[in-house]
Amino acid sequence: MLKQEAVDSSKLWKAVGKPRHGQIIDRHQLCRARYRKALRDRDKRSAMTYTNELHEALITEDGPSFWKCWHS
């Protein structure tokens, strides 16, 4: 949904001649920022998941599980 909003606002911004001021550029920048933040948040959650899985594997001393997480 965020990606589609960013794409739509970008197309509108380009269609009206890429203005540097006004509501259209504000909307374009806002949608783009929301989408990029969502991507960064997803990457952080993904990294945290791997970190937690590695930690759990170390605590339980489950060697194969640890190395599976490590190599992923």
N, CA, C and O atoms as a Maestro MAE file, in Angstrom:
{
 s_m_m2io_version
 :::
 2.0.0
}

f_m_ct {
 s_m_title
 :::
 protein
 m_atom[288] {
  # First column is atom index #
  i_m_mmod_type
  r_m_x_coord
  r_m_y_coord
  r_m_z_coord
  i_m_residue_number
  s_m_chain_name
  s_m_pdb_residue_name
  s_m_pdb_atom_name
  i_m_atomic_number
  :::
  1 25 0.822 -1.176 0.000 1 A "MET " " N  " 7
  2 3 0.000 0.000 0.000 1 A "MET " " CA " 6
  3 2 0.879 1.258 0.000 1 A "MET " " C  " 6
  4 15 0.629 2.196 -0.757 1 A "MET " " O  " 8
  5 25 1.911 1.270 0.857 2 A "LEU " " N  " 7
  6 3 2.797 2.430 0.913 2 A "LEU " " CA " 6
  7 2 3.565 2.603 -0.398 2 A "LEU " " C  " 6
  8 15 3.782 3.720 -0.868 2 A "LEU " " O  " 8
  9 25 3.965 1.481 -0.968 3 A "LYS " " N  " 7
  10 3 4.695 1.566 -2.238 3 A "LYS " " CA " 6
  11 2 3.812 2.142 -3.324 3 A "LYS " " C  " 6
  12 15 4.251 2.991 -4.100 3 A "LYS " " O  " 8
  13 25 2.576 1.690 -3.385 4 A "GLN " " N  " 7
  14 3 1.659 2.188 -4.416 4 A "GLN " " CA " 6
  15 2 1.396 3.682 -4.242 4 A "GLN " " C  " 6
  16 15 1.333 4.417 -5.227 4 A "GLN " " O  " 8
  17 25 1.245 4.132 -3.011 5 A "GLU " " N  " 7
  18 3 1.063 5.565 -2.764 5 A "GLU " " CA " 6
  19 2 2.281 6.352 -3.219 5 A "GLU " " C  " 6
  20 15 2.146 7.422 -3.813 5 A "GLU " " O  " 8
  21 25 3.466 5.828 -2.943 6 A "ALA " " N  " 7
  22 3 4.700 6.502 -3.357 6 A "ALA " " CA " 6
  23 2 4.804 6.565 -4.876 6 A "ALA " " C  " 6
  24 15 5.194 7.588 -5.438 6 A "ALA " " O  " 8
  25 25 4.456 5.480 -5.527 7 A "VAL " " N  " 7
  26 3 4.501 5.440 -6.995 7 A "VAL " " CA " 6
  27 2 3.483 6.412 -7.586 7 A "VAL " " C  " 6
  28 15 3.803 7.164 -8.506 7 A "VAL " " O  " 8
  29 25 2.273 6.397 -7.066 8 A "ASP " " N  " 7
  30 3 1.229 7.292 -7.579 8 A "ASP " " CA " 6
  31 2 1.598 8.759 -7.384 8 A "ASP " " C  " 6
  32 15 1.423 9.577 -8.287 8 A "ASP " " O  " 8
  33 25 2.111 9.087 -6.196 9 A "SER " " N  " 7
  34 3 2.473 10.485 -5.954 9 A "SER " " CA " 6
  35 2 3.652 10.906 -6.827 9 A "SER " " C  " 6
  36 15 3.740 12.063 -7.238 9 A "SER " " O  " 8
  37 25 4.542 9.987 -7.105 10 A "SER " " N  " 7
  38 3 5.675 10.281 -7.974 10 A "SER " " CA " 6
  39 2 5.216 10.534 -9.408 10 A "SER " " C  " 6
  40 15 5.692 11.458 -10.068 10 A "SER " " O  " 8
  41 25 4.298 9.714 -9.875 11 A "LYS " " N  " 7
  42 3 3.771 9.903 -11.228 11 A "LYS " " CA " 6
  43 2 3.058 11.242 -11.363 11 A "LYS " " C  " 6
  44 15 3.218 11.937 -12.366 11 A "LYS " " O  " 8
  45 25 2.271 11.603 -10.352 12 A "LEU " " N  " 7
  46 3 1.573 12.882 -10.376 12 A "LEU " " CA " 6
  47 2 2.567 14.032 -10.374 12 A "LEU " " C  " 6
  48 15 2.424 14.985 -11.140 12 A "LEU " " O  " 8
  49 25 3.568 13.945 -9.517 13 A "TRP " " N  " 7
  50 3 4.597 14.975 -9.420 13 A "TRP " " CA " 6
  51 2 5.307 15.166 -10.756 13 A "TRP " " C  " 6
  52 15 5.554 16.294 -11.183 13 A "TRP " " O  " 8
  53 25 5.632 14.055 -11.407 14 A "LYS " " N  " 7
  54 3 6.298 14.134 -12.717 14 A "LYS " " CA " 6
  55 2 5.361 14.673 -13.790 14 A "LYS " " C  " 6
  56 15 5.783 15.418 -14.675 14 A "LYS " " O  " 8
  57 25 4.081 14.294 -13.707 15 A "ALA " " N  " 7
  58 3 3.108 14.709 -14.720 15 A "ALA " " CA " 6
  59 2 2.866 16.218 -14.710 15 A "ALA " " C  " 6
  60 15 2.564 16.804 -15.750 15 A "ALA " " O  " 8
  61 25 2.995 16.842 -13.554 16 A "VAL " " N  " 7
  62 3 2.757 18.286 -13.478 16 A "VAL " " CA " 6
  63 2 4.051 19.091 -13.607 16 A "VAL " " C  " 6
  64 15 4.059 20.294 -13.348 16 A "VAL " " O  " 8
  65 25 5.134 18.438 -14.001 17 A "GLY " " N  " 7
  66 3 6.359 19.164 -14.291 17 A "GLY " " CA " 6
  67 2 7.355 19.251 -13.161 17 A "GLY " " C  " 6
  68 15 8.213 20.134 -13.175 17 A "GLY " " O  " 8
  69 25 7.275 18.372 -12.187 18 A "LYS " " N  " 7
  70 3 8.205 18.311 -11.057 18 A "LYS " " CA " 6
  71 2 8.362 19.652 -10.334 18 A "LYS " " C  " 6
  72 15 9.457 20.210 -10.277 18 A "LYS " " O  " 8
  73 25 7.258 20.158 -9.786 19 A "PRO " " N  " 7
  74 3 7.361 21.441 -9.068 19 A "PRO " " CA " 6
  75 2 8.236 21.303 -7.825 19 A "PRO " " C  " 6
  76 15 8.332 20.229 -7.231 19 A "PRO " " O  " 8
  77 25 8.874 22.411 -7.443 20 A "ARG " " N  " 7
  78 3 9.754 22.401 -6.272 20 A "ARG " " CA " 6
  79 2 9.054 22.895 -5.014 20 A "ARG " " C  " 6
  80 15 9.594 22.764 -3.916 20 A "ARG " " O  " 8
  81 25 7.871 23.456 -5.156 21 A "HIS " " N  " 7
  82 3 7.123 23.969 -4.009 21 A "HIS " " CA " 6
  83 2 5.655 23.606 -4.179 21 A "HIS " " C  " 6
  84 15 5.171 23.443 -5.299 21 A "HIS " " O  " 8
  85 25 4.964 23.483 -3.075 22 A "GLY " " N  " 7
  86 3 3.525 23.262 -3.126 22 A "GLY " " CA " 6
  87 2 3.105 21.929 -2.540 22 A "GLY " " C  " 6
  88 15 3.914 21.160 -2.021 22 A "GLY " " O  " 8
  89 25 1.816 21.689 -2.643 23 A "GLN " " N  " 7
  90 3 1.216 20.494 -2.057 23 A "GLN " " CA " 6
  91 2 1.655 19.213 -2.752 23 A "GLN " " C  " 6
  92 15 1.798 18.174 -2.108 23 A "GLN " " O  " 8
  93 25 1.864 19.280 -4.039 24 A "ILE " " N  " 7
  94 3 2.204 18.067 -4.790 24 A "ILE " " CA " 6
  95 2 3.576 17.544 -4.365 24 A "ILE " " C  " 6
  96 15 3.726 16.348 -4.118 24 A "ILE " " O  " 8
  97 25 4.566 18.412 -4.277 25 A "ILE " " N  " 7
  98 3 5.900 17.964 -3.844 25 A "ILE " " CA " 6
  99 2 5.877 17.540 -2.387 25 A "ILE " " C  " 6
  100 15 6.575 16.600 -2.006 25 A "ILE " " O  " 8
  101 25 5.089 18.214 -1.571 26 A "ASP " " N  " 7
  102 3 4.975 17.825 -0.163 26 A "ASP " " CA " 6
  103 2 4.404 16.414 -0.044 26 A "ASP " " C  " 6
  104 15 4.905 15.595 0.726 26 A "ASP " " O  " 8
  105 25 3.369 16.145 -0.803 27 A "ARG " " N  " 7
  106 3 2.749 14.808 -0.793 27 A "ARG " " CA " 6
  107 2 3.729 13.756 -1.312 27 A "ARG " " C  " 6
  108 15 3.837 12.666 -0.751 27 A "ARG " " O  " 8
  109 25 4.435 14.091 -2.379 28 A "HIS " " N  " 7
  110 3 5.412 13.181 -2.971 28 A "HIS " " CA " 6
  111 2 6.497 12.828 -1.945 28 A "HIS " " C  " 6
  112 15 6.832 11.655 -1.777 28 A "HIS " " O  " 8
  113 25 7.038 13.827 -1.268 29 A "GLN " " N  " 7
  114 3 8.096 13.597 -0.289 29 A "GLN " " CA " 6
  115 2 7.588 12.811 0.914 29 A "GLN " " C  " 6
  116 15 8.292 11.944 1.432 29 A "GLN " " O  " 8
  117 25 6.371 13.108 1.359 30 A "LEU " " N  " 7
  118 3 5.796 12.400 2.497 30 A "LEU " " CA " 6
  119 2 5.589 10.914 2.181 30 A "LEU " " C  " 6
  120 15 5.953 10.048 2.977 30 A "LEU " " O  " 8
  121 25 5.012 10.633 1.031 31 A "CYS " " N  " 7
  122 3 4.770 9.239 0.647 31 A "CYS " " CA " 6
  123 2 6.080 8.475 0.474 31 A "CYS " " C  " 6
  124 15 6.202 7.321 0.885 31 A "CYS " " O  " 8
  125 25 7.042 9.133 -0.132 32 A "ARG " " N  " 7
  126 3 8.350 8.502 -0.338 32 A "ARG " " CA " 6
  127 2 9.026 8.223 0.996 32 A "ARG " " C  " 6
  128 15 9.610 7.155 1.181 32 A "ARG " " O  " 8
  129 25 8.956 9.158 1.918 33 A "ALA " " N  " 7
  130 3 9.567 8.987 3.233 33 A "ALA " " CA " 6
  131 2 8.898 7.857 4.018 33 A "ALA " " C  " 6
  132 15 9.578 7.064 4.669 33 A "ALA " " O  " 8
  133 25 7.582 7.787 3.958 34 A "ARG " " N  " 7
  134 3 6.861 6.705 4.656 34 A "ARG " " CA " 6
  135 2 7.270 5.343 4.121 34 A "ARG " " C  " 6
  136 15 7.505 4.406 4.885 34 A "ARG " " O  " 8
  137 25 7.353 5.244 2.800 35 A "TYR " " N  " 7
  138 3 7.711 3.974 2.164 35 A "TYR " " CA " 6
  139 2 9.142 3.565 2.542 35 A "TYR " " C  " 6
  140 15 9.389 2.411 2.892 35 A "TYR " " O  " 8
  141 25 10.068 4.505 2.471 36 A "ARG " " N  " 7
  142 3 11.456 4.197 2.803 36 A "ARG " " CA " 6
  143 2 11.614 3.828 4.274 36 A "ARG " " C  " 6
  144 15 12.408 2.949 4.609 36 A "ARG " " O  " 8
  145 25 10.864 4.492 5.155 37 A "LYS " " N  " 7
  146 3 10.913 4.158 6.584 37 A "LYS " " CA " 6
  147 2 10.379 2.751 6.821 37 A "LYS " " C  " 6
  148 15 10.928 2.002 7.630 37 A "LYS " " O  " 8
  149 25 9.308 2.392 6.114 38 A "ALA " " N  " 7
  150 3 8.759 1.041 6.250 38 A "ALA " " CA " 6
  151 2 9.787 -0.005 5.818 38 A "ALA " " C  " 6
  152 15 9.895 -1.062 6.439 38 A "ALA " " O  " 8
  153 25 10.537 0.284 4.764 39 A "LEU " " N  " 7
  154 3 11.581 -0.641 4.312 39 A "LEU " " CA " 6
  155 2 12.693 -0.776 5.356 39 A "LEU " " C  " 6
  156 15 13.158 -1.880 5.639 39 A "LEU " " O  " 8
  157 25 13.109 0.341 5.917 40 A "ARG " " N  " 7
  158 3 14.149 0.301 6.951 40 A "ARG " " CA " 6
  159 2 13.668 -0.451 8.186 40 A "ARG " " C  " 6
  160 15 14.420 -1.229 8.772 40 A "ARG " " O  " 8
  161 25 12.423 -0.223 8.583 41 A "ASP " " N  " 7
  162 3 11.866 -0.918 9.744 41 A "ASP " " CA " 6
  163 2 11.801 -2.421 9.501 41 A "ASP " " C  " 6
  164 15 12.091 -3.214 10.398 41 A "ASP " " O  " 8
  165 25 11.420 -2.810 8.288 42 A "ARG " " N  " 7
  166 3 11.361 -4.229 7.940 42 A "ARG " " CA " 6
  167 2 12.752 -4.856 8.025 42 A "ARG " " C  " 6
  168 15 12.905 -5.970 8.527 42 A "ARG " " O  " 8
  169 25 13.759 -4.141 7.534 43 A "ASP " " N  " 7
  170 3 15.120 -4.656 7.599 43 A "ASP " " CA " 6
  171 2 15.600 -4.795 9.037 43 A "ASP " " C  " 6
  172 15 16.283 -5.762 9.374 43 A "ASP " " O  " 8
  173 25 15.247 -3.838 9.884 44 A "LYS " " N  " 7
  174 3 15.636 -3.909 11.293 44 A "LYS " " CA " 6
  175 2 14.974 -5.105 11.975 44 A "LYS " " C  " 6
  176 15 15.616 -5.826 12.738 44 A "LYS " " O  " 8
  177 25 13.682 -5.309 11.694 45 A "ARG " " N  " 7
  178 3 12.972 -6.457 12.287 45 A "ARG " " CA " 6
  179 2 13.596 -7.766 11.823 45 A "ARG " " C  " 6
  180 15 13.733 -8.707 12.604 45 A "ARG " " O  " 8
  181 25 13.971 -7.820 10.556 46 A "SER " " N  " 7
  182 3 14.584 -9.016 10.010 46 A "SER " " CA " 6
  183 2 15.912 -9.307 10.700 46 A "SER " " C  " 6
  184 15 16.181 -10.447 11.080 46 A "SER " " O  " 8
  185 25 16.734 -8.288 10.860 47 A "ALA " " N  " 7
  186 3 18.022 -8.462 11.533 47 A "ALA " " CA " 6
  187 2 17.817 -8.874 12.984 47 A "ALA " " C  " 6
  188 15 18.566 -9.704 13.499 47 A "ALA " " O  " 8
  189 25 16.825 -8.314 13.642 48 A "MET " " N  " 7
  190 3 16.558 -8.654 15.033 48 A "MET " " CA " 6
  191 2 16.116 -10.108 15.155 48 A "MET " " C  " 6
  192 15 16.474 -10.789 16.117 48 A "MET " " O  " 8
  193 25 15.348 -10.582 14.195 49 A "THR " " N  " 7
  194 3 14.897 -11.971 14.213 49 A "THR " " CA " 6
  195 2 16.083 -12.915 14.137 49 A "THR " " C  " 6
  196 15 16.160 -13.881 14.896 49 A "THR " " O  " 8
  197 25 17.013 -12.640 13.221 50 A "TYR " " N  " 7
  198 3 18.190 -13.491 13.111 50 A "TYR " " CA " 6
  199 2 19.032 -13.428 14.383 50 A "TYR " " C  " 6
  200 15 19.554 -14.445 14.841 50 A "TYR " " O  " 8
  201 25 19.159 -12.241 14.942 51 A "THR " " N  " 7
  202 3 19.933 -12.085 16.165 51 A "THR " " CA " 6
  203 2 19.296 -12.891 17.291 51 A "THR " " C  " 6
  204 15 19.998 -13.576 18.035 51 A "THR " " O  " 8
  205 25 17.976 -12.815 17.424 52 A "ASN " " N  " 7
  206 3 17.286 -13.561 18.472 52 A "ASN " " CA " 6
  207 2 17.413 -15.064 18.255 52 A "ASN " " C  " 6
  208 15 17.609 -15.816 19.211 52 A "ASN " " O  " 8
  209 25 17.303 -15.505 17.008 53 A "GLU " " N  " 7
  210 3 17.425 -16.931 16.719 53 A "GLU " " CA " 6
  211 2 18.829 -17.433 17.052 53 A "GLU " " C  " 6
  212 15 18.982 -18.525 17.600 53 A "GLU " " O  " 8
  213 25 19.849 -16.646 16.728 54 A "LEU " " N  " 7
  214 3 21.217 -17.021 17.061 54 A "LEU " " CA " 6
  215 2 21.399 -17.105 18.575 54 A "LEU " " C  " 6
  216 15 22.023 -18.034 19.089 54 A "LEU " " O  " 8
  217 25 20.849 -16.130 19.268 55 A "HIS " " N  " 7
  218 3 20.965 -16.118 20.725 55 A "HIS " " CA " 6
  219 2 20.295 -17.345 21.329 55 A "HIS " " C  " 6
  220 15 20.856 -17.988 22.216 55 A "HIS " " O  " 8
  221 25 19.110 -17.668 20.856 56 A "GLU " " N  " 7
  222 3 18.397 -18.842 21.369 56 A "GLU " " CA " 6
  223 2 19.174 -20.123 21.077 56 A "GLU " " C  " 6
  224 15 19.239 -21.013 21.926 56 A "GLU " " O  " 8
  225 25 19.762 -20.225 19.891 57 A "ALA " " N  " 7
  226 3 20.537 -21.417 19.546 57 A "ALA " " CA " 6
  227 2 21.763 -21.545 20.441 57 A "ALA " " C  " 6
  228 15 22.144 -22.652 20.821 57 A "ALA " " O  " 8
  229 25 22.385 -20.411 20.778 58 A "LEU " " N  " 7
  230 3 23.542 -20.452 21.665 58 A "LEU " " CA " 6
  231 2 23.147 -20.859 23.079 58 A "LEU " " C  " 6
  232 15 23.857 -21.623 23.734 58 A "LEU " " O  " 8
  233 25 22.016 -20.348 23.544 59 A "ILE " " N  " 7
  234 3 21.566 -20.668 24.903 59 A "ILE " " CA " 6
  235 2 21.255 -22.155 25.033 59 A "ILE " " C  " 6
  236 15 21.621 -22.792 26.021 59 A "ILE " " O  " 8
  237 25 20.586 -22.694 24.038 60 A "THR " " N  " 7
  238 3 20.208 -24.108 24.104 60 A "THR " " CA " 6
  239 2 21.340 -25.024 23.678 60 A "THR " " C  " 6
  240 15 21.222 -26.246 23.764 60 A "THR " " O  " 8
  241 25 22.436 -24.439 23.222 61 A "GLU " " N  " 7
  242 3 23.598 -25.189 22.763 61 A "GLU " " CA " 6
  243 2 23.231 -26.212 21.697 61 A "GLU " " C  " 6
  244 15 23.732 -27.336 21.683 61 A "GLU " " O  " 8
  245 25 22.359 -25.794 20.821 62 A "ASP " " N  " 7
  246 3 21.942 -26.643 19.714 62 A "ASP " " CA " 6
  247 2 22.837 -26.307 18.514 62 A "ASP " " C  " 6
  248 15 22.539 -25.388 17.752 62 A "ASP " " O  " 8
  249 25 23.917 -27.045 18.354 63 A "GLY " " N  " 7
  250 3 24.922 -26.764 17.334 63 A "GLY " " CA " 6
  251 2 24.384 -26.648 15.920 63 A "GLY " " C  " 6
  252 15 24.633 -25.636 15.265 63 A "GLY " " O  " 8
  253 25 23.657 -27.640 15.421 64 A "PRO " " N  " 7
  254 3 23.163 -27.540 14.042 64 A "PRO " " CA " 6
  255 2 22.229 -26.347 13.828 64 A "PRO " " C  " 6
  256 15 22.274 -25.696 12.784 64 A "PRO " " O  " 8
  257 25 21.394 -26.068 14.810 65 A "SER " " N  " 7
  258 3 20.485 -24.929 14.694 65 A "SER " " CA " 6
  259 2 21.268 -23.627 14.676 65 A "SER " " C  " 6
  260 15 20.948 -22.722 13.905 65 A "SER " " O  " 8
  261 25 22.290 -23.523 15.514 66 A "PHE " " N  " 7
  262 3 23.120 -22.321 15.548 66 A "PHE " " CA " 6
  263 2 23.782 -22.085 14.192 66 A "PHE " " C  " 6
  264 15 23.733 -20.977 13.658 66 A "PHE " " O  " 8
  265 25 24.393 -23.116 13.642 67 A "TRP " " N  " 7
  266 3 25.112 -22.933 12.379 67 A "TRP " " CA " 6
  267 2 24.160 -22.680 11.221 67 A "TRP " " C  " 6
  268 15 24.521 -21.993 10.265 67 A "TRP " " O  " 8
  269 25 22.966 -23.216 11.292 68 A "LYS " " N  " 7
  270 3 21.964 -22.929 10.256 68 A "LYS " " CA " 6
  271 2 21.606 -21.454 10.275 68 A "LYS " " C  " 6
  272 15 21.529 -20.820 9.223 68 A "LYS " " O  " 8
  273 25 21.385 -20.896 11.470 69 A "CYS " " N  " 7
  274 3 21.101 -19.467 11.601 69 A "CYS " " CA " 6
  275 2 22.299 -18.625 11.169 69 A "CYS " " C  " 6
  276 15 22.145 -17.616 10.481 69 A "CYS " " O  " 8
  277 25 23.476 -19.045 11.573 70 A "TRP " " N  " 7
  278 3 24.697 -18.291 11.259 70 A "TRP " " CA " 6
  279 2 24.897 -18.192 9.754 70 A "TRP " " C  " 6
  280 15 25.217 -17.121 9.238 70 A "TRP " " O  " 8
  281 25 24.712 -19.303 9.049 71 A "HIS " " N  " 7
  282 3 24.939 -19.304 7.600 71 A "HIS " " CA " 6
  283 2 23.828 -18.591 6.831 71 A "HIS " " C  " 6
  284 15 24.043 -18.158 5.699 71 A "HIS " " O  " 8
  285 25 22.672 -18.469 7.419 72 A "SER " " N  " 7
  286 3 21.577 -17.782 6.706 72 A "SER " " CA " 6
  287 2 21.828 -16.289 6.715 72 A "SER " " C  " 6
  288 15 21.030 -15.526 6.171 72 A "SER " " O  " 8
  :::
 }
 m_bond[287] {
  # First column is bond index #
  i_m_from
  i_m_to
  i_m_order
  :::
  1 1 2 1
  2 2 3 1
  3 3 4 2
  4 3 5 1
  5 5 6 1
  6 6 7 1
  7 7 8 2
  8 7 9 1
  9 9 10 1
  10 10 11 1
  11 11 12 2
  12 11 13 1
  13 13 14 1
  14 14 15 1
  15 15 16 2
  16 15 17 1
  17 17 18 1
  18 18 19 1
  19 19 20 2
  20 19 21 1
  21 21 22 1
  22 22 23 1
  23 23 24 2
  24 23 25 1
  25 25 26 1
  26 26 27 1
  27 27 28 2
  28 27 29 1
  29 29 30 1
  30 30 31 1
  31 31 32 2
  32 31 33 1
  33 33 34 1
  34 34 35 1
  35 35 36 2
  36 35 37 1
  37 37 38 1
  38 38 39 1
  39 39 40 2
  40 39 41 1
  41 41 42 1
  42 42 43 1
  43 43 44 2
  44 43 45 1
  45 45 46 1
  46 46 47 1
  47 47 48 2
  48 47 49 1
  49 49 50 1
  50 50 51 1
  51 51 52 2
  52 51 53 1
  53 53 54 1
  54 54 55 1
  55 55 56 2
  56 55 57 1
  57 57 58 1
  58 58 59 1
  59 59 60 2
  60 59 61 1
  61 61 62 1
  62 62 63 1
  63 63 64 2
  64 63 65 1
  65 65 66 1
  66 66 67 1
  67 67 68 2
  68 67 69 1
  69 69 70 1
  70 70 71 1
  71 71 72 2
  72 71 73 1
  73 73 74 1
  74 74 75 1
  75 75 76 2
  76 75 77 1
  77 77 78 1
  78 78 79 1
  79 79 80 2
  80 79 81 1
  81 81 82 1
  82 82 83 1
  83 83 84 2
  84 83 85 1
  85 85 86 1
  86 86 87 1
  87 87 88 2
  88 87 89 1
  89 89 90 1
  90 90 91 1
  91 91 92 2
  92 91 93 1
  93 93 94 1
  94 94 95 1
  95 95 96 2
  96 95 97 1
  97 97 98 1
  98 98 99 1
  99 99 100 2
  100 99 101 1
  101 101 102 1
  102 102 103 1
  103 103 104 2
  104 103 105 1
  105 105 106 1
  106 106 107 1
  107 107 108 2
  108 107 109 1
  109 109 110 1
  110 110 111 1
  111 111 112 2
  112 111 113 1
  113 113 114 1
  114 114 115 1
  115 115 116 2
  116 115 117 1
  117 117 118 1
  118 118 119 1
  119 119 120 2
  120 119 121 1
  121 121 122 1
  122 122 123 1
  123 123 124 2
  124 123 125 1
  125 125 126 1
  126 126 127 1
  127 127 128 2
  128 127 129 1
  129 129 130 1
  130 130 131 1
  131 131 132 2
  132 131 133 1
  133 133 134 1
  134 134 135 1
  135 135 136 2
  136 135 137 1
  137 137 138 1
  138 138 139 1
  139 139 140 2
  140 139 141 1
  141 141 142 1
  142 142 143 1
  143 143 144 2
  144 143 145 1
  145 145 146 1
  146 146 147 1
  147 147 148 2
  148 147 149 1
  149 149 150 1
  150 150 151 1
  151 151 152 2
  152 151 153 1
  153 153 154 1
  154 154 155 1
  155 155 156 2
  156 155 157 1
  157 157 158 1
  158 158 159 1
  159 159 160 2
  160 159 161 1
  161 161 162 1
  162 162 163 1
  163 163 164 2
  164 163 165 1
  165 165 166 1
  166 166 167 1
  167 167 168 2
  168 167 169 1
  169 169 170 1
  170 170 171 1
  171 171 172 2
  172 171 173 1
  173 173 174 1
  174 174 175 1
  175 175 176 2
  176 175 177 1
  177 177 178 1
  178 178 179 1
  179 179 180 2
  180 179 181 1
  181 181 182 1
  182 182 183 1
  183 183 184 2
  184 183 185 1
  185 185 186 1
  186 186 187 1
  187 187 188 2
  188 187 189 1
  189 189 190 1
  190 190 191 1
  191 191 192 2
  192 191 193 1
  193 193 194 1
  194 194 195 1
  195 195 196 2
  196 195 197 1
  197 197 198 1
  198 198 199 1
  199 199 200 2
  200 199 201 1
  201 201 202 1
  202 202 203 1
  203 203 204 2
  204 203 205 1
  205 205 206 1
  206 206 207 1
  207 207 208 2
  208 207 209 1
  209 209 210 1
  210 210 211 1
  211 211 212 2
  212 211 213 1
  213 213 214 1
  214 214 215 1
  215 215 216 2
  216 215 217 1
  217 217 218 1
  218 218 219 1
  219 219 220 2
  220 219 221 1
  221 221 222 1
  222 222 223 1
  223 223 224 2
  224 223 225 1
  225 225 226 1
  226 226 227 1
  227 227 228 2
  228 227 229 1
  229 229 230 1
  230 230 231 1
  231 231 232 2
  232 231 233 1
  233 233 234 1
  234 234 235 1
  235 235 236 2
  236 235 237 1
  237 237 238 1
  238 238 239 1
  239 239 240 2
  240 239 241 1
  241 241 242 1
  242 242 243 1
  243 243 244 2
  244 243 245 1
  245 245 246 1
  246 246 247 1
  247 247 248 2
  248 247 249 1
  249 249 250 1
  250 250 251 1
  251 251 252 2
  252 251 253 1
  253 253 254 1
  254 254 255 1
  255 255 256 2
  256 255 257 1
  257 257 258 1
  258 258 259 1
  259 259 260 2
  260 259 261 1
  261 261 262 1
  262 262 263 1
  263 263 264 2
  264 263 265 1
  265 265 266 1
  266 266 267 1
  267 267 268 2
  268 267 269 1
  269 269 270 1
  270 270 271 1
  271 271 272 2
  272 271 273 1
  273 273 274 1
  274 274 275 1
  275 275 276 2
  276 275 277 1
  277 277 278 1
  278 278 279 1
  279 279 280 2
  280 279 281 1
  281 281 282 1
  282 282 283 1
  283 283 284 2
  284 283 285 1
  285 285 286 1
  286 286 287 1
  287 287 288 2
  :::
 }
}
